[in-house]
Amino acid sequence: MHHVVVFGGGTGLSCLLSGLKLFPLDVTTVITVSDNGSSTGVLKKELDIPAVGDVGKVLISMANADEDFIRLLRYRFSKDGSLKNHPVRNIMLAALIDLKGNLTEATRYMCRLLNINGTVLPLTEDVVELVGKSKDHQRDFYGEEEVSRNVKSIEKLSYDHEIHAAKEIVEKIEDADLIIFSSGSLYTSILPHLIVEDIVEAIGRSRAPILYVCNLVTQPGETDHYNVSDHLQVLNQYLGRRKVDIVLANNSQIDDSVRKRYLVTENKTVVQLDRAAVEKENAEIIEDDVFCIDDGKIRHDALKTAFLIFSYLMERSNLRLTPQFTDEKRPKA
């Protein structure tokens, strides 16, 4: 079975994992824990725990459990009071951190409870804040929300203190057959992994190719007017001596009415596949019609995206297993 390590956070990661779980793959998911918004931010501040929101979303996307139980975990309190806006999954993870001692063990318990095939690991057990160092060196931007609003003024990302990845994460990277960076917020869900020295060094030692599932639409304030190659260039800057080997991108036209609605209501534009510029980054392109419209929103088609990744792994395995002959040693027909 192929060993795949996926980095990410947020909705993009959850969507990808909901497809990957349908294929015979050993998937390890590493999740950022620096979010400071909404329910996650409140619990993080009040209980002094890592951000649990993205972990909870991933657990639900990978779950093989009773649908009523999944609905319970998704339930978000709506009545006024101290629980307003908190989803049950966040409350449960916060309680399990107390009972089990840390987020990693809390997550392992939830994986057993939800009958999850694969491994889910938080990036760190530390309570951390993402920090953006400004280009003019006059100030720092603290927290994911502030970083997201000020990307154009930021020169470098870091954390508010040095952190280290768990030994298990490093070992999973070194043993991987494929390393994937999921779609999602480039600066607040993907790059937070690559500002951890242990992670970058482990990727550097790994022989696994690196695949990036490129975003379908831009994120206002972060990736305005970015094409596929722009996303790649940013990732490559943080990857050290390694670079992205393969990019999976959409090549299908999205209906004009949907595009215009996204532009008018959310100030988002569709990410264009600029093949020539991607090739200059020395990245192989896997392109297809990989989007769907889900509840009026542009999303990756989870099944098709996962199928393309699985097909790439199968093709790569077949190439490795096919004997390579010189003309002199080639078998006679």
Rosetta silent file (secondary structure, phi, psi, omega in degrees, C-alpha in Angstrom):
SEQUENCE: MHHVVVFGGGTGLSCLLSGLKLFPLDVTTVITVSDNGSSTGVLKKELDIPAVGDVGKVLISMANADEDFIRLLRYRFSKDGSLKNHPVRNIMLAALIDLKGNLTEATRYMCRLLNINGTVLPLTEDVVELVGKSKDHQRDFYGEEEVSRNVKSIEKLSYDHEIHAAKEIVEKIEDADLIIFSSGSLYTSILPHLIVEDIVEAIGRSRAPILYVCNLVTQPGETDHYNVSDHLQVLNQYLGRRKVDIVLANNSQIDDSVRKRYLVTENKTVVQLDRAAVEKENAEIIEDDVFCIDDGKIRHDALKTAFLIFSYLMERSNLRLTPQFTDEKRPKA
SCORE:     score description
SCORE:     0.000 S_00000001
   1 L     0.000  139.138 -178.650    0.000    0.000    0.000 S_00000001
   2 E   -76.995  139.984  179.674    1.275    3.473   -0.870 S_00000001
   3 E  -101.163  120.563 -176.423    2.111    5.829    1.996 S_00000001
   4 E  -120.570  133.715  174.661    0.901    9.383    1.441 S_00000001
   5 E  -112.977  126.019 -177.233    1.516   12.409    3.672 S_00000001
   6 E  -117.149  129.359  177.096   -0.889   15.326    3.232 S_00000001
   7 E  -109.018  141.857  175.754   -0.302   18.826    4.628 S_00000001
   8 E   166.532 -159.813  179.461   -2.996   21.441    4.944 S_00000001
   9 L  -178.872  158.356  175.303   -5.862   22.880    6.922 S_00000001
  10 H    79.523 -164.638 -173.675   -9.397   24.126    6.433 S_00000001
  11 H   -64.726  -38.277 -178.719  -12.041   23.171    3.881 S_00000001
  12 H   -59.471  -43.044  179.011   -9.609   22.388    1.044 S_00000001
  13 H   -66.170  -44.626 -179.134   -7.883   19.694    3.066 S_00000001
  14 H   -60.645  -40.832  178.945  -11.155   18.178    4.272 S_00000001
  15 H   -62.438  -46.547 -179.449  -12.466   17.980    0.701 S_00000001
  16 H   -61.842  -43.759 -176.839   -9.332   16.229   -0.560 S_00000001
  17 H   -67.927  -31.884  178.566   -9.320   13.700    2.286 S_00000001
  18 H   -64.067  -24.168  174.786  -12.973   12.807    1.753 S_00000001
  19 H   -87.557  -43.603 -177.500  -11.893   11.550   -1.675 S_00000001
  20 H   -61.262  -31.424 -177.180   -8.569    9.937   -0.730 S_00000001
  21 L   -66.714  -13.347 -179.093  -10.222    7.782    1.934 S_00000001
  22 L   -84.698   -4.241 -176.578  -12.076    5.923   -0.841 S_00000001
  23 L  -116.258  154.586 -179.044   -8.821    4.507   -2.261 S_00000001
  24 L   -73.336   77.865 -178.765   -6.409    1.874   -0.891 S_00000001
  25 E  -131.257  145.628  172.200   -3.897    4.357    0.478 S_00000001
  26 E   -94.644  102.123 -171.774   -2.196    4.748    3.847 S_00000001
  27 E  -104.042  125.307  170.202   -2.829    8.444    4.456 S_00000001
  28 E  -109.163  125.656 -178.722   -1.149   10.523    7.152 S_00000001
  29 E  -110.892  126.722  177.682   -2.609   13.992    7.532 S_00000001
  30 E  -110.660  128.188 -168.436   -0.669   16.789    9.228 S_00000001
  31 E  -122.421  135.074  175.525   -2.803   19.764   10.269 S_00000001
  32 L   -66.301  148.310 -178.113   -1.960   23.335   11.199 S_00000001
  33 L  -133.025   34.139 -178.192   -3.042   24.413   14.682 S_00000001
  34 L  -107.716    5.482 -179.739   -2.421   28.181   14.626 S_00000001
  35 L   -58.568  144.440  179.239   -5.932   29.355   13.717 S_00000001
  36 L  -134.852   21.703 -178.503   -7.216   32.099   16.011 S_00000001
  37 L  -108.239  164.922  171.537  -10.656   32.858   14.607 S_00000001
  38 H    53.131 -143.544 -178.732  -14.248   31.964   15.455 S_00000001
  39 H   -59.284  -42.630 -178.889  -14.924   29.090   17.894 S_00000001
  40 H   -57.797  -45.567 -179.056  -11.378   27.791   17.578 S_00000001
  41 H   -63.931  -38.658  179.590   -9.875   31.110   18.620 S_00000001
  42 H   -64.199  -49.028 -179.729  -12.148   31.404   21.650 S_00000001
  43 H   -64.083  -39.969  178.924  -11.307   27.913   22.931 S_00000001
  44 H   -59.010  -43.895 -177.638   -7.616   28.423   22.206 S_00000001
  45 H   -74.886  -45.046 -174.391   -7.545   31.613   24.272 S_00000001
  46 H   -73.223  -36.111 -174.702   -9.818   30.521   27.131 S_00000001
  47 H  -105.012   -4.405 -179.241   -8.414   26.999   27.604 S_00000001
  48 L    55.975   54.632  179.647   -4.811   27.605   26.462 S_00000001
  49 L  -127.102  159.028  174.681   -4.946   24.748   23.933 S_00000001
  50 L   -60.742  159.771  178.367   -3.831   24.405   20.287 S_00000001
  51 L   -64.800  126.369 -174.639   -6.394   25.341   17.655 S_00000001
  52 L  -104.147   -8.563 -171.555   -8.768   22.375   17.245 S_00000001
  53 H   -59.825  -50.736 -178.560  -11.046   23.601   14.435 S_00000001
  54 H   -68.261  -33.550  176.380   -9.197   22.220   11.411 S_00000001
  55 H   -60.719  -44.923  179.692   -8.488   18.955   13.234 S_00000001
  56 H   -62.818  -40.982  178.539  -12.217   18.507   13.811 S_00000001
  57 H   -62.539  -42.218 -179.553  -13.065   19.194   10.158 S_00000001
  58 H   -64.951  -43.106  179.979  -10.496   16.647    8.991 S_00000001
  59 H   -58.410  -41.834  179.534  -11.775   13.986   11.375 S_00000001
  60 H   -66.761  -40.229 -177.677  -15.300   14.381   10.008 S_00000001
  61 H   -66.427  -27.009 -178.163  -14.100   14.237    6.384 S_00000001
  62 H   -98.449   -3.149 -172.420  -12.282   10.937    7.030 S_00000001
  63 L   -67.789  145.140  170.964  -14.925    9.378    9.263 S_00000001
  64 L  -124.824   69.706 -171.364  -16.578    6.046    8.553 S_00000001
  65 L  -135.083  173.589  178.690  -19.260    6.327   11.200 S_00000001
  66 L   -55.521  134.175 -175.007  -22.997    6.567   11.749 S_00000001
  67 H   -63.322  -34.498  178.164  -24.431    9.561    9.894 S_00000001
  68 H   -64.835  -36.928  177.824  -26.376   10.764   12.937 S_00000001
  69 H   -67.104  -39.075  177.156  -23.151   10.862   14.934 S_00000001
  70 H   -62.686  -42.418  178.498  -21.480   12.862   12.149 S_00000001
  71 H   -62.371  -37.846  177.464  -24.397   15.303   12.193 S_00000001
  72 H   -62.190  -45.476 -179.433  -23.983   15.641   15.967 S_00000001
  73 H   -65.007  -31.799  179.211  -20.284   16.505   15.617 S_00000001
  74 H   -77.839  -18.847 -173.639  -21.126   19.070   12.926 S_00000001
  75 L   -59.916  131.807 -179.982  -23.856   20.669   15.040 S_00000001
  76 E  -117.076  124.662 -179.460  -23.075   24.274   15.918 S_00000001
  77 L   -62.571  132.485 -175.841  -24.900   25.924   18.833 S_00000001
  78 L  -114.007  -18.262 -179.118  -26.972   28.845   17.587 S_00000001
  79 L   -76.018  150.145  178.401  -28.764   30.148   20.681 S_00000001
  80 L   -59.889  141.303 -179.288  -27.318   33.086   22.586 S_00000001
  81 L   145.967 -177.972 -175.236  -25.047   32.075   25.423 S_00000001
  82 L   -66.676  -21.936 -179.351  -21.505   30.932   26.134 S_00000001
  83 L   -92.626   -2.760 -176.447  -21.797   28.013   23.668 S_00000001
  84 L   -56.890  132.776  177.329  -23.030   30.108   20.741 S_00000001
  85 L    77.839   -0.721  177.434  -21.130   29.364   17.495 S_00000001
  86 L   -88.660  124.119  172.256  -19.227   26.410   19.005 S_00000001
  87 E   -77.474  150.710 -177.347  -19.514   23.142   17.037 S_00000001
  88 H   -58.448  -37.537 -177.787  -19.806   19.984   19.129 S_00000001
  89 H   -60.445  -36.680  179.132  -16.606   18.549   17.614 S_00000001
  90 H   -67.837  -41.597  178.281  -14.569   21.466   18.998 S_00000001
  91 H   -62.955  -42.571 -179.060  -16.042   21.057   22.476 S_00000001
  92 H   -64.399  -44.274  179.195  -15.355   17.310   22.361 S_00000001
  93 H   -64.221  -39.151  178.184  -11.742   17.763   21.260 S_00000001
  94 H   -62.271  -41.548  178.171  -11.172   20.376   23.977 S_00000001
  95 H   -66.205  -40.303 -179.055  -12.530   17.958   26.601 S_00000001
  96 H   -67.633  -30.411  175.155  -10.405   15.102   25.243 S_00000001
  97 H   -60.421  -41.167  176.536   -7.252   17.217   25.481 S_00000001
  98 H   -64.999  -43.713 -175.295   -7.940   17.413   29.230 S_00000001
  99 H   -73.884  -39.311 -174.335   -8.715   13.694   29.493 S_00000001
 100 H   -97.169  -13.802  175.135   -5.942   12.363   27.243 S_00000001
 101 L   101.637  -25.071  178.216   -3.256   14.926   28.044 S_00000001
 102 L  -163.410  170.293 -176.071   -2.650   16.429   24.591 S_00000001
 103 H   -69.573  -34.914  179.726   -4.189   17.037   21.172 S_00000001
 104 H   -60.387  -48.249 -179.321   -2.350   14.157   19.481 S_00000001
 105 H   -70.278  -33.699  175.112   -3.818   11.568   21.863 S_00000001
 106 H   -61.699  -41.091  179.818   -7.224   13.267   21.728 S_00000001
 107 H   -67.930  -40.732  177.643   -7.094   12.968   17.933 S_00000001
 108 H   -59.098  -42.235  179.762   -6.051    9.287   18.090 S_00000001
 109 H   -62.880  -43.930  179.102   -9.075    8.558   20.287 S_00000001
 110 H   -63.191  -36.287  177.799  -11.394   10.356   17.867 S_00000001
 111 H   -61.306  -41.545  177.906   -9.906    8.363   14.975 S_00000001
 112 H   -67.314  -42.224 -178.580  -10.825    5.122   16.752 S_00000001
 113 H   -62.296  -36.348 -176.007  -14.267    6.442   17.621 S_00000001
 114 L   -97.008    6.427  177.064  -14.924    7.450   14.001 S_00000001
 115 L    56.158   46.880 -176.902  -13.394    4.291   12.493 S_00000001
 116 L   -86.748  129.917  173.642  -10.861    6.326   10.513 S_00000001
 117 L   -90.852  120.307 -177.003   -8.376    4.525    8.301 S_00000001
 118 L   120.639 -176.196 -175.163   -5.118    6.446    8.369 S_00000001
 119 E  -124.365  134.478  177.646   -3.324    8.761   10.752 S_00000001
 120 E  -120.364  123.044 -175.612   -4.243   12.316   11.741 S_00000001
 121 E  -131.607  129.790  171.300   -1.561   14.401   13.472 S_00000001
 122 E   -70.101  147.858 -178.446   -1.527   18.031   14.638 S_00000001
 123 L   -59.374  -37.442 -179.694    1.561   19.913   13.474 S_00000001
 124 L  -154.045  158.988  173.736    2.524   20.710   17.080 S_00000001
 125 L   -89.250   -8.817 -178.437    1.244   20.423   20.640 S_00000001
 126 L   -72.223  150.421  168.668    2.279   24.024   21.309 S_00000001
 127 L   -85.275  108.748 -171.545   -0.181   26.895   21.542 S_00000001
 128 L  -124.072  154.089  173.870    1.214   28.973   18.699 S_00000001
 129 L  -120.518  135.511  173.958    0.463   32.177   16.846 S_00000001
 130 E   -73.593  137.760 -178.444    1.381   32.799   13.220 S_00000001
 131 E  -127.082  130.314  175.495    3.481   35.957   12.826 S_00000001
 132 E  -105.384  119.801  177.901    4.023   37.996    9.693 S_00000001
 133 E   -82.231  124.397 -174.820    7.189   40.096    9.596 S_00000001
 134 E   -73.050  151.938 -179.395    6.441   43.334    7.749 S_00000001
 135 L   -64.831  -31.719 -178.555    8.470   44.417    4.719 S_00000001
 136 L   -89.679   -0.533  177.945    9.234   47.797    6.265 S_00000001
 137 L    61.090   22.145 -178.870   10.304   46.147    9.564 S_00000001
 138 L   -91.850  -23.706 -177.708    8.079   48.575   11.440 S_00000001
 139 L  -160.578  165.071  173.764    5.655   46.044   12.911 S_00000001
 140 E  -114.698  151.134  177.633    4.629   42.400   13.084 S_00000001
 141 E  -107.053  118.905 -173.920    1.207   40.966   12.280 S_00000001
 142 E  -102.548  132.838  175.225    0.049   38.454   14.911 S_00000001
 143 L    91.481  151.008 -176.873   -2.412   35.641   14.319 S_00000001
 144 H   -58.487  -41.655 -176.904   -3.823   34.014   11.197 S_00000001
 145 H   -62.780  -43.725 -179.062   -6.603   36.554   10.777 S_00000001
 146 H   -71.121  -38.037  176.938   -4.230   39.532   10.835 S_00000001
 147 H   -61.190  -45.501 -178.003   -1.694   37.765    8.619 S_00000001
 148 H   -60.365  -34.747 -178.227   -4.392   36.934    6.078 S_00000001
 149 H   -79.556  -14.356 -171.552   -5.457   40.587    5.887 S_00000001
 150 L  -128.100   25.811 -176.331   -1.900   41.886    5.438 S_00000001
 151 H   -54.195  -40.885 -176.673   -0.125   39.379    3.172 S_00000001
 152 H   -65.625  -18.040  179.753    0.967   42.088    0.721 S_00000001
 153 H  -100.077    1.822 -173.499    2.821   43.876    3.528 S_00000001
 154 E  -100.897  133.727  178.142    4.526   40.731    4.849 S_00000001
 155 E   -94.549  -35.514 -173.445    8.075   39.741    3.989 S_00000001
 156 E  -152.050  143.214  175.432    8.374   36.539    6.019 S_00000001
 157 E  -101.068  146.657  174.859    6.206   34.175    8.067 S_00000001
 158 E  -155.429 -176.465  171.577    7.209   32.667   11.391 S_00000001
 159 E  -108.468  165.527 -178.854    5.710   31.578   14.711 S_00000001
 160 L   -71.791  -12.174  170.475    5.749   33.525   17.957 S_00000001
 161 L  -156.500  161.883 -177.126    8.216   30.953   19.312 S_00000001
 162 L   -68.313  135.804  177.135   10.272   28.078   17.949 S_00000001
 163 L  -128.176  161.003  178.919    8.425   24.796   17.568 S_00000001
 164 L  -127.608  143.019  177.270    9.428   21.263   16.634 S_00000001
 165 L   -78.659  148.342  178.067    7.500   18.606   14.743 S_00000001
 166 L   -63.370  149.848  179.278    6.864   15.283   16.472 S_00000001
 167 H   -55.835  -36.567 -179.112    9.218   12.414   15.643 S_00000001
 168 H   -62.188  -39.977  179.287    6.252   10.499   14.184 S_00000001
 169 H   -64.387  -45.581  179.483    5.597   13.246   11.609 S_00000001
 170 H   -59.375  -43.964 -179.664    9.258   13.301   10.557 S_00000001
 171 H   -65.360  -39.442  178.990    9.312    9.505   10.161 S_00000001
 172 H   -63.289  -40.318  178.462    6.103    9.540    8.112 S_00000001
 173 H   -63.767  -45.485 -176.842    7.599   12.131    5.741 S_00000001
 174 H   -66.167  -27.738 -178.751   10.818   10.167    5.314 S_00000001
 175 L   -95.925    0.780 -172.698    8.890    6.952    4.547 S_00000001
 176 L   -70.619  150.391  170.247    6.323    8.546    2.212 S_00000001
 177 L   -93.557  -20.192  178.579    5.703    7.546   -1.393 S_00000001
 178 E  -156.024  135.538  175.143    4.057   10.907   -2.089 S_00000001
 179 E  -110.437  127.118 -176.145    3.936   14.244   -0.258 S_00000001
 180 E  -120.120  132.961  166.386    0.854   16.367   -0.941 S_00000001
 181 E  -104.254  120.136 -173.821    0.118   19.999   -0.196 S_00000001
 182 L   -77.473  168.390  169.252   -3.643   20.382   -0.355 S_00000001
 183 L   -67.920  162.922 -177.842   -5.656   23.249   -1.726 S_00000001
 184 L   140.219 -176.222 -178.859   -6.594   25.869    0.836 S_00000001
 185 L   -61.278  115.452 -173.743   -5.346   29.184    2.155 S_00000001
 186 H   -61.470  -44.817 -173.188   -1.783   29.376    0.843 S_00000001
 187 H   -87.792  -21.390 -176.686   -0.409   31.678    3.541 S_00000001
 188 H  -118.758   -6.694  175.814   -2.371   30.488    6.578 S_00000001
 189 H  -118.998  -30.201 -175.971   -3.036   26.773    5.927 S_00000001
 190 H  -100.726  -56.302 -177.475   -0.135   25.566    3.751 S_00000001
 191 H   -60.570  -29.615  177.480    2.939   27.717    4.457 S_00000001
 192 H   -55.092  -23.297  174.844    2.596   27.338    8.268 S_00000001
 193 H   -72.848  -34.368 -170.432    3.950   23.797    7.787 S_00000001
 194 L   -90.398    6.859  171.786    6.980   25.058    5.892 S_00000001
 195 L  -103.717   10.960  173.494    8.154   27.498    8.548 S_00000001
 196 L  -102.662  115.028 -173.261    8.938   24.537   10.821 S_00000001
 197 H   -57.728  -39.093 -179.708   12.574   23.596   10.236 S_00000001
 198 H   -59.216  -39.031 -178.070   12.018   19.914   11.115 S_00000001
 199 H   -68.352  -48.949 -178.665    9.381   19.619    8.386 S_00000001
 200 H   -62.515  -40.574  179.491   11.455   21.255    5.653 S_00000001
 201 H   -66.802  -39.774  178.915   14.516   19.165    6.548 S_00000001
 202 H   -65.878  -40.831  176.523   12.494   15.926    6.542 S_00000001
 203 H   -63.182  -37.750  177.987   11.006   16.780    3.136 S_00000001
 204 H   -62.837  -33.691  179.447   14.530   17.473    1.928 S_00000001
 205 H   -81.319  -24.922 -175.993   15.622   13.978    2.993 S_00000001
 206 L   -69.256  145.460  176.410   12.537   12.261    1.557 S_00000001
 207 L   -94.401    0.591 -178.170   12.707   10.650   -1.872 S_00000001
 208 L   -74.094  139.394  172.902    8.954   11.102   -2.370 S_00000001
 209 L   -66.273  155.572  179.991    7.759   13.476   -5.093 S_00000001
 210 E  -108.172  124.709 -179.886    5.874   16.591   -3.953 S_00000001
 211 E  -116.643  134.912  177.140    2.412   17.210   -5.394 S_00000001
 212 E  -115.530  124.491  174.452    0.416   20.408   -4.978 S_00000001
 213 E   -89.317  103.075 -170.680   -3.360   20.468   -5.464 S_00000001
 214 L   -72.747  145.815  177.659   -3.758   24.027   -6.700 S_00000001
 215 L   -60.059  150.705  177.818   -6.587   26.269   -5.531 S_00000001
 216 L   -85.946  -33.678 -179.600   -9.531   26.813   -7.856 S_00000001
 217 E  -132.084  159.706  179.436  -10.121   30.445   -6.877 S_00000001
 218 L   -77.620  164.458  176.106   -8.019   33.234   -5.394 S_00000001
 219 L  -114.092  119.125 -176.474   -8.284   34.417   -1.803 S_00000001
 220 L   -54.131  132.099  179.130   -8.903   38.161   -1.396 S_00000001
 221 L    85.881  -22.058 -179.235   -5.956   39.939    0.191 S_00000001
 222 L  -105.811  -56.251 -172.322   -3.742   36.861   -0.035 S_00000001
 223 L  -126.565   36.108  179.067   -3.560   35.601   -3.604 S_00000001
 224 L   -53.442  129.793  175.845   -5.311   38.260   -5.696 S_00000001
 225 L    66.140   14.323  178.059   -4.703   37.677   -9.429 S_00000001
 226 L   -72.672  135.613  166.390   -2.531   34.579   -8.748 S_00000001
 227 L   -95.003 -177.861  179.422   -2.242   31.986  -11.498 S_00000001
 228 H   -58.978  -44.610 -177.165   -1.149   28.396  -10.884 S_00000001
 229 H   -62.951  -32.700  178.550    2.531   29.307  -11.343 S_00000001
 230 H   -64.201  -40.984  175.994    2.287   32.080   -8.731 S_00000001
 231 H   -60.936  -44.031 -179.408    1.139   29.546   -6.127 S_00000001
 232 H   -61.900  -43.582 -178.180    4.031   27.281   -7.095 S_00000001
 233 H   -60.353  -41.074  178.863    6.613   30.046   -6.821 S_00000001
 234 H   -65.160  -46.921  178.421    5.519   30.880   -3.268 S_00000001
 235 H   -58.939  -44.941 -177.427    5.621   27.230   -2.200 S_00000001
 236 H   -63.314  -31.864  178.165    9.037   26.730   -3.773 S_00000001
 237 H   -62.333  -32.828 -175.815   10.436   29.719   -1.873 S_00000001
 238 H   -96.066   -9.586 -175.472    9.617   27.998    1.433 S_00000001
 239 L   -82.619   -3.035 -179.774   10.528   24.427    0.439 S_00000001
 240 L    72.216 -130.217 -176.534   14.268   24.943    0.713 S_00000001
 241 L   -79.008  -14.630  175.890   16.284   22.725   -1.616 S_00000001
 242 L   -89.249  160.445  175.672   13.218   20.777   -2.742 S_00000001
 243 L  -135.633  163.643  175.971   10.625   22.071   -5.218 S_00000001
 244 L   -66.822  128.591 -178.577    7.100   21.033   -6.168 S_00000001
 245 L   -90.819  -35.119 -176.524    7.361   18.152   -8.652 S_00000001
 246 E  -136.968  138.250  172.705    3.731   17.873   -9.768 S_00000001
 247 E  -120.843  132.221  176.984    0.832   20.293   -9.745 S_00000001
 248 E  -101.807  119.449 -172.068   -2.763   19.118  -10.087 S_00000001
 249 E  -136.744  153.105  176.124   -4.831   21.887  -11.647 S_00000001
 250 E   -78.942  136.391  177.616   -8.242   22.523  -13.147 S_00000001
 251 L  -121.314   12.615 -176.922   -8.336   23.075  -16.917 S_00000001
 252 L  -102.463  147.676  178.974  -12.075   23.409  -17.398 S_00000001
 253 L   -74.636  134.491  176.625  -14.036   26.620  -17.887 S_00000001
 254 L   -96.613  137.299 -174.932  -16.288   27.599  -15.013 S_00000001
 255 L   -48.887  135.623 -176.426  -19.656   29.054  -15.970 S_00000001
 256 H   -57.074  -37.699 -178.546  -19.563   32.829  -16.444 S_00000001
 257 H   -65.037  -36.920  178.087  -22.497   33.419  -14.111 S_00000001
 258 H   -69.742  -42.463  179.674  -20.681   31.596  -11.285 S_00000001
 259 H   -61.125  -44.538 -178.456  -17.436   33.459  -11.983 S_00000001
 260 H   -65.980  -39.717  179.349  -19.183   36.836  -11.944 S_00000001
 261 H   -62.933  -42.112  177.759  -21.030   36.028   -8.713 S_00000001
 262 H   -61.824  -40.605 -178.382  -17.737   35.087   -7.019 S_00000001
 263 H   -68.046  -43.061 -175.816  -16.141   38.305   -8.216 S_00000001
 264 H   -74.616  -45.074 -173.145  -19.016   40.542   -7.138 S_00000001
 265 H   -87.936  -30.516 -175.733  -19.923   38.922   -3.808 S_00000001
 266 H  -124.599   -1.092 -179.158  -16.512   37.609   -2.595 S_00000001
 267 L    57.504   37.667  178.806  -13.961   39.440   -4.772 S_00000001
 268 L  -112.309  143.568  176.076  -12.530   36.091   -5.874 S_00000001
 269 L  -120.676  158.790 -179.896  -11.345   35.154   -9.359 S_00000001
 270 E   -74.320  134.895  178.251  -10.742   31.762  -10.939 S_00000001
 271 L   -74.542  124.424 -177.840   -7.102   30.596  -10.857 S_00000001
 272 L   -91.372  140.708  176.330   -5.823   30.214  -14.414 S_00000001
 273 L   -85.257  101.943  178.735   -3.552   27.367  -15.515 S_00000001
 274 L   -96.923   85.769 -169.290   -0.597   29.150  -17.137 S_00000001
 275 H   -55.497  -46.050 -176.252    1.154   26.072  -18.523 S_00000001
 276 H   -61.019  -41.997  179.996    4.292   27.727  -19.898 S_00000001
 277 H   -69.337  -35.712  177.111    5.052   29.445  -16.575 S_00000001
 278 H   -64.998  -41.391  179.511    4.392   26.219  -14.645 S_00000001
 279 H   -64.379  -31.033  176.666    6.797   24.349  -16.896 S_00000001
 280 H   -66.869  -22.968  175.697    9.453   26.982  -16.142 S_00000001
 281 L   -84.777    4.116  178.578    9.081   25.936  -12.508 S_00000001
 282 L    61.282   35.084  178.462    9.982   22.393  -13.683 S_00000001
 283 L  -107.227  133.370  172.392    6.684   21.002  -12.440 S_00000001
 284 E   -71.434  144.483 -178.441    4.773   18.229  -14.177 S_00000001
 285 E  -109.902  126.145  166.308    1.122   19.130  -14.770 S_00000001
 286 E  -106.771  110.952 -175.675   -1.822   16.845  -14.063 S_00000001
 287 E  -123.669  144.368  179.725   -4.773   18.729  -15.498 S_00000001
 288 E  -170.080  176.016  173.041   -8.438   17.881  -15.812 S_00000001
 289 L   -79.176   94.989 -172.636  -11.963   19.103  -15.123 S_00000001
 290 L  -115.365   15.454  179.644  -11.672   18.795  -11.327 S_00000001
 291 E  -107.913  159.561  171.340  -14.229   21.273  -10.038 S_00000001
 292 E  -142.521  163.946  176.383  -17.850   20.935   -9.011 S_00000001
 293 E  -105.769  113.116 -176.697  -20.485   23.368   -7.756 S_00000001
 294 E  -116.401  112.488 -178.912  -21.535   22.405   -4.240 S_00000001
 295 L    54.334   39.959  177.557  -24.318   24.464   -2.670 S_00000001
 296 L    82.295   -0.515 -177.834  -23.451   27.305   -5.040 S_00000001
 297 E  -108.937  146.204  176.744  -19.741   27.197   -4.178 S_00000001
 298 E   -79.341  120.115 -179.745  -16.816   26.182   -6.387 S_00000001
 299 E  -131.716  159.814  169.072  -15.193   23.100   -4.871 S_00000001
 300 E   -69.461  138.999  169.748  -12.785   20.404   -5.949 S_00000001
 301 L   -71.128  104.923 -170.900  -14.537   17.251   -7.086 S_00000001
 302 H   -59.160  -44.660 -177.380  -13.205   15.143   -4.205 S_00000001
 303 H   -66.918  -46.078 -177.249  -13.551   11.770   -5.928 S_00000001
 304 H   -67.521  -40.588  178.650  -12.042   12.851   -9.247 S_00000001
 305 H   -61.963  -45.486  179.235   -9.166   14.710   -7.590 S_00000001
 306 H   -65.276  -37.644  178.616   -8.340   11.700   -5.432 S_00000001
 307 H   -62.037  -41.912  179.440   -8.623    9.383   -8.446 S_00000001
 308 H   -63.707  -38.627  177.863   -6.077   11.459  -10.385 S_00000001
 309 H   -67.216  -45.225  179.267   -3.664   11.287   -7.443 S_00000001
 310 H   -63.030  -40.731  179.357   -4.164    7.546   -7.049 S_00000001
 311 H   -63.424  -39.190  177.288   -3.699    7.040  -10.813 S_00000001
 312 H   -61.241  -43.835  179.840   -0.431    8.989  -10.684 S_00000001
 313 H   -63.963  -40.847  179.451    0.835    6.728   -7.900 S_00000001
 314 H   -65.429  -42.978  179.454   -0.166    3.590   -9.815 S_00000001
 315 H   -63.600  -41.352  179.881    1.510    4.804  -12.993 S_00000001
 316 H   -64.980  -39.214  178.411    4.667    5.688  -11.078 S_00000001
 317 H   -64.757  -42.037 -179.438    4.719    2.242   -9.451 S_00000001
 318 H   -63.566  -38.367  178.863    4.297    0.517  -12.798 S_00000001
 319 H   -64.763  -38.107 -179.952    7.209    2.485  -14.262 S_00000001
 320 H   -69.136  -32.524 -176.551    9.422    1.446  -11.353 S_00000001
 321 H   -86.205  -15.525  179.989    8.424   -2.202  -11.731 S_00000001
 322 L   -78.065  124.364  179.566    8.832   -2.306  -15.526 S_00000001
 323 L   -59.812  135.288  178.146   12.301   -3.641  -16.461 S_00000001
 324 L  -102.138  115.454 -175.100   14.412   -1.031  -18.212 S_00000001
 325 L  -108.531  143.245  166.835   16.462   -2.624  -21.036 S_00000001
 326 L   -79.914  167.555  179.928   19.271   -1.303  -23.135 S_00000001
 327 L   -57.465  -35.983 -177.472   19.111   -2.126  -26.823 S_00000001
 328 L   -70.465  -32.140 -173.904   21.626   -4.953  -26.296 S_00000001
 329 L  -101.661    2.156 -177.922   19.665   -6.573  -23.457 S_00000001
 330 L   -66.194  132.775  179.834   16.156   -5.995  -24.796 S_00000001
 331 L   -60.295  147.064  178.219   14.259   -9.330  -25.075 S_00000001
 332 L   -75.257  144.193 -179.739   13.656  -10.615  -28.584 S_00000001
 333 L   -68.753    0.000    0.000   10.107  -10.374  -29.855 S_00000001
